[in-house]
Amino acid sequence: MSVAAPRKKNVLPSRRLFWPKGLVMTRLKFPGLLRSNKRPRLPVALTAYVTYRCNMRCRICGIWKGNAEAQTQELSLGEWDRLLSDPLFSKLEIVNINGGEPNLREDLIPLAARFIDRCPHLSAVSLNSNGLPPEKTIVHAEQISRMCRDKKIRFSISLSLHKIGAGFDDITGIKDSYLKVMQAFEGLKRLRRELRFYVSANCVISRLNVSSLDEMLLWSQKESVPVNFVLGEVRDRFHNADMQGNVLVQGKGRTELILFLRKLARQPRIFGQHALRYRHLADMIEYGTPRTLSCHYFLGGAVVGSDGLLYFCKNSEPIGDLRTRPAQRIYFDKTNLDYRIRGLQKDRCLCCPPYTMNALEVATDLFKVLSHFVVPR
């Protein structure tokens, strides 16, 4: 993404400073997060792709094309158990269980238990799912939530939802997928009343849904389910290079996307700190500005693929195979640390769309967040 000189923007009148309900400000820590050019700290946040298998046939993601091979390469429960004993993961506070579709693992519950038992500093566990099949999604969410509650760990689950109605089936390539995901949401909302975990939807913006994003907002208000909007991307892991015509938003859709993000950015009372993220993403798309918001991966994160490969972040090249070398040795290898600075921080990070605004990122960008709440744009 090229960097263009930003055009002059209209600034709204200052508003009274408020502490909005949506702003997550609990348990913030400031452990020297700005040491970006020095030796990184041990990761405190881990994204664990526990499988690359998927039971959808999405037109914007082809990860399902590799289902047969992915299953043969998956880290076993015992291998995950061994990996979590590596010193690199001794300080983990946040674990995101992701995929593919995690519910396809028959051992998902004992695997989640390993994360909970092996990580003494753990404060939050999140699960990303497509919600299929709904019965298994609901059962697994309840079991993981109860395990987390016993250890006073926060639990959250996010289901993929890219469009309201039958148009969702057209994106996923699965008949009645919308009805099944709605069934999963209803079950999760019933559980939420008892177990008090967080339920949200994850909407990937693409050419196939950019004109119907307002419908997602109406659904969110009606169902009391927050929606996280992220920009669709073409990545090797997604096997979607041949789908970029569906993924990338161009032409008239680009204008619609920018206007939609600007609308979200003007509602910090509803979207909390994410309002700043949406404004920044709109700036990157419209003006070509480089990313300046923090990233929890660079502040203290790591990614483990279901095939045992280790990454600095979701945009990183693999830096080593955890089946053949200790994780800490790979992570702090001099060549890898040089790649972390030259290949990521000074290159790919500058055009990486911000997808999250969690406690690590809010702590680092606190003044940016607060200033946006004073003068949203």
Order of alpha helices (4+ residues) and beta strands (2+ residues): beta-alpha-alpha-beta-alpha-beta-alpha-beta-alpha-alpha-beta-alpha-beta-alpha-alpha-alpha-alpha-alpha-beta-beta-beta-alpha-alpha-alpha-alpha
